[in-house]
């Protein structure tokens, strides 16, 4: 295709001359050349893009998105829609929405500071401004001429330690316990099940039951739930202390002022039996017996026996009656005896 500088020119011999016959060969070649030119990409110099696709056309024209030109962005479009003015600064108000804010000369003077130190100088702040809220440290100098900081503002509402404690409800000895070394020692003891708090002469200590008993001078009887004869080895408990003052029954009865009646079974007090072989009768019972002789004087002690064959009483054969019997009188060989004990 004959082009000069990208501009198409008809081949020579293709134009017709009036009165002359048009030659088919040159004419047909000219037509074919026009068809080829019409179907080929039109060069940029001829007002085309030199490409047959959008991507190739953008490259040929130098408008590659993201390289030669900015890709569409909603934020940029929103910013572009703002009407600029003096001392204004764009700021986002939401997703892809922007507005203008005032940007004063003072604000610009603070923004252009190179570091925090320069910024504090612009703001007229001292070094305390650099402290963290929870770790403010003032070294050197003093703070004077200010009103007591109220409790509601994080202060104590007072300028003395005593008044501050009162305002805060921390009066020593009224609201809080004053320090005491003994209490501090108790507070430091381990809480162990079964331990006792005792004094060792200089401090409070925690002792086990066994150690505490030793400290208190207690023996093994302190461990007993009940006390029986195997546990008790002390002296006889006096009558004045609720005891008997004795360790045997006889002495105990004597100490308690009890006579022979105290040892009698109730069956010895009143005889209610009917057996002719009975050998036990109540004290003061009287029987008649045979065999009385000169030794059976009044009030003399006699042994009364029951004859198993005759069931009669005598003083020579058979089973002896229980208790102590005394003769109360006799007539010949017959006597009367009474149980005295």
For each residue, the residues with C-beta under 8 A, 3 or more apart:
1: 8 33 36 37 40
2: 8 9 10 11 33
3: 6 7 8 9 43
4: 7 9
5: 45
6: 3 43 44 45 46
7: 3 4 45 46
8: 1 2 3 37 46
9: 2 3 4
10: 2 14 15 30
11: 2 14 26 29 30 33
12:
13: 23 26
14: 10 11 26 27 29 30
15: 10
16: 20 22
17: 20
18:
19:
20: 16 17
21:
22: 16 27
23: 13 26 27
24: 27 28
25: 28 29
26: 11 13 14 23 29 30
27: 14 22 23 24 30 31
28: 24 25 31 32
29: 11 14 25 26 32 33
30: 10 11 14 26 27 33 34
31: 27 28 34 35
32: 28 29 35 36
33: 1 2 11 29 30 36 37
34: 30 31 37 38
35: 31 32 38 39
36: 1 32 33 39 40
37: 1 8 33 34 40
38: 34 35
39: 35 36
40: 1 36 37
41: 48 49 50 51 52
42: 46 47 48 49 50
43: 3 6 46 48 50
44: 6 47 48 49 50 60 61
45: 5 6 7
46: 6 7 8 42 43
47: 42 44
48: 41 42 43 44
49: 41 42 44 56 57 60 61
50: 41 42 43 44 57 60
51: 41 56 57 59 60
52: 41 56
53: 56 57
54: 57 58
55: 58 59
56: 49 51 52 53 59 60
57: 49 50 51 53 54 60 61
58: 54 55 61 63 64 65 68
59: 51 55 56 62 64
60: 44 49 50 51 56 57
61: 44 49 57 58
62: 59 68
63: 58 68 69
64: 58 59 67 68 69
65: 58 68 69 70 71
66: 69 70 71
67: 64
68: 58 62 63 64 65
69: 63 64 65 66
70: 65 66 73 76
71: 65 66
72: 76 77
73: 70 76 77
74: 77 78 96
75: 78 79 92 96 98
76: 70 72 73 79 80
77: 72 73 74 80 81 96
78: 74 75 81 82 96 97 98
79: 75 76 82 90 98
80: 76 77
81: 77 78
82: 78 79 90 98 99 100
83: 100
84: 88 100
85: 88 100
86:
87: 102 103 104 105
88: 84 85 100 101 102 103
89: 100 101 102 103
90: 79 82 98 99 100 101
91: 98 99 100 101
92: 75 97 98
93: 97 98 99
94: 97
95:
96: 74 75 77 78
97: 78 92 93 94
98: 75 78 79 82 90 91 92 93
99: 82 90 91 93
100: 82 83 84 85 88 89 90 91
101: 88 89 90 91
102: 87 88 89 107
103: 87 88 89 107 108
104: 87 107 108
105: 87 108 109
106: 109 110
107: 102 103 104 110 111
108: 103 104 105 111 112
109: 105 106 112 113 122
110: 106 107 113 119 122 123
111: 107 108
112: 108 109
113: 109 110 118 119 121 122
114: 118
115: 118 119
116: 119 120 130
117: 120 121
118: 113 114 115 121 122
119: 110 113 115 116 122 123
120: 116 117 123 124 125 126 129 130
121: 113 117 118 124 125
122: 109 110 113 118 119
123: 110 119 120 129
124: 120 121
125: 120 121 128 129
126: 120 129
127: 130
128: 125 131 136 138
129: 120 123 125 126
130: 116 120 127
131: 128 135 136 137
132: 135 136
133: 136
134:
135: 131 132
136: 128 131 132 133
137: 131
138: 128 141 143
139:
140:
141: 138
142:
143: 138 146
144:
145:
146: 143 149
147:
148: 155 156 157 158 159
149: 146 153 154 155 156 157
150: 153 155 157
151: 154 155 156 157 167 168
152:
153: 149 150
154: 149 151
155: 148 149 150 151
156: 148 149 151 163 164 167 168
157: 148 149 150 151 163 164 167
158: 148 162 163 164 166 167
159: 148 163
160: 163 164
161: 164 165
162: 158 165 166
163: 156 157 158 159 160 166 167
164: 156 157 158 160 161 167 168
165: 161 162 168 170 171 172 175
166: 158 162 163 169 170 171
167: 151 156 157 158 163 164
168: 151 156 164 165
169: 166 175
170: 165 166 175 176
171: 165 166 174 175 176
172: 165 175 176 177 178
173: 176 177 178
174: 171
175: 165 169 170 171 172
176: 170 171 172 173
177: 172 173 180 183
178: 172 173
179: 183 184
180: 177 183 184
181: 184 185
182: 185 186 203 204
183: 177 179 180 186 187
184: 179 180 181 187 188
185: 181 182 188 189 203 204 205
186: 182 183 189 197 204
187: 183 184
188: 184 185
189: 185 186 195 197 204 205 206
190: 195 206
191: 195
192: 195 206 208
193:
194: 208 209
195: 189 190 191 192 206 207 208 209
196: 206 207 208 209 212
197: 186 189 204 205 206
198: 204 205 207 212 215 216
199: 203 204 205
200: 203 204 205 215
201:
202:
203: 182 185 199 200
204: 182 185 186 189 197 198 199 200
205: 185 189 197 198 199 200
206: 189 190 192 195 196 197
207: 195 196 198 211 212 215
208: 192 194 195 196 211 212
209: 194 195 196 212 213
210: 213 214
211: 207 208 214 215
212: 196 198 207 208 209 215 216
213: 209 210 216 218 222 223
214: 210 211 217 218
215: 198 200 207 211 212
216: 198 212 213
217: 214
218: 213 214 221 222
219: 222
220: 223 224
221: 218 224 227 231
222: 213 218 219
223: 213 220
224: 220 221 227 231
225:
226:
227: 221 224 231 232
228: 231 232
229: 232
230:
231: 221 224 227 228
232: 227 228 229
233:
234: 237
235:
236: 243 244 245 246 247
237: 234 241 242 243 244 245
238: 241 243 245
239: 242 243 244 245 255 256
240:
241: 237 238
242: 237 239
243: 236 237 238 239
244: 236 237 239 251 252 255 256
245: 236 237 238 239 251 252 255
246: 236 250 251 252 254 255
247: 236 251
248: 251 252
249: 252 253 263
250: 246 253 254
251: 244 245 246 247 248 254 255
252: 244 245 246 248 249 255 256
253: 249 250 256 258 259 262 263
254: 246 250 251 257 258
255: 239 244 245 246 251 252
256: 239 244 252 253
257: 254
258: 253 254 261 262
259: 253 262
260: 263 264 283 341
261: 258 264 283
262: 253 258 259
263: 249 253 260
264: 260 261 268 269 283
265: 268
266: 269 270
267: 270 280 282
268: 264 265 280 281 282 283 322 323
269: 264 266 282 283
270: 266 267 282
271: 278 281 282 285
272:
273: 278
274:
275: 278
276: 311
277: 306 308 311
278: 271 273 275 281 306
279: 306 319 320 321 322
280: 267 268 321 322 323
281: 268 271 278 285 287 321 322 323 339
282: 267 268 269 270 271 285 339
283: 260 261 264 268 269 323 339 340 341
284: 338 339
285: 271 281 282 338 339
286: 328 336 337 338 339
287: 281 304 313 321 336 337
288: 313 334 335 336 337
289: 292 302 304 305 312 313 314 315 334 335 336 337
290: 312 313 314 315 333 334 335
291: 314 315 316 333 335
292: 289 296 315 327 330 332 333 334 335
293: 296 333
294: 297
295: 300 302
296: 292 293 300 302 315 327 330 335
297: 294 300 327
298: 327 328 329
299: 326 327 328
300: 295 296 297 326 327
301: 324 325 326 327
302: 289 295 296 315 325 326 327 335 337
303: 315 320 325
304: 287 289 313 314 315 320 321 325 337
305: 289 313 314 315 316 317 318 319 320 321
306: 277 278 279 311 312 313 318 319 321
307: 310 311 312 313 314 317 318
308: 277 311 318 319
309:
310: 307
311: 276 277 306 307 308
312: 289 290 306 307
313: 287 288 289 290 304 305 306 307 321 337
314: 289 290 291 304 305 307 317 318
315: 289 290 291 292 296 302 303 304 305 335
316: 291 305
317: 305 307 314
318: 305 306 307 308 314
319: 279 305 306 308
320: 279 303 304 305
321: 279 280 281 287 304 305 306 313 325 339
322: 268 279 280 281
323: 268 280 281 283 339 340 341
324: 301 339 340 341
325: 301 302 303 304 321 337 338 339 340
326: 299 300 301 302 337 338 340
327: 292 296 297 298 299 300 301 302 330 335 336 337
328: 286 298 299 335 336 337 338
329: 298 335 336
330: 292 296 327 333 334 335 336
331: 334 335
332: 292
333: 290 291 292 293 330
334: 288 289 290 292 330 331
335: 288 289 290 291 292 296 302 315 327 328 329 330 331
336: 286 287 288 289 327 328 329 330
337: 286 287 288 289 302 304 313 325 326 327 328
338: 284 285 286 325 326 328
339: 281 282 283 284 285 286 321 323 324 325
340: 283 323 324 325 326
341: 260 283 323 324
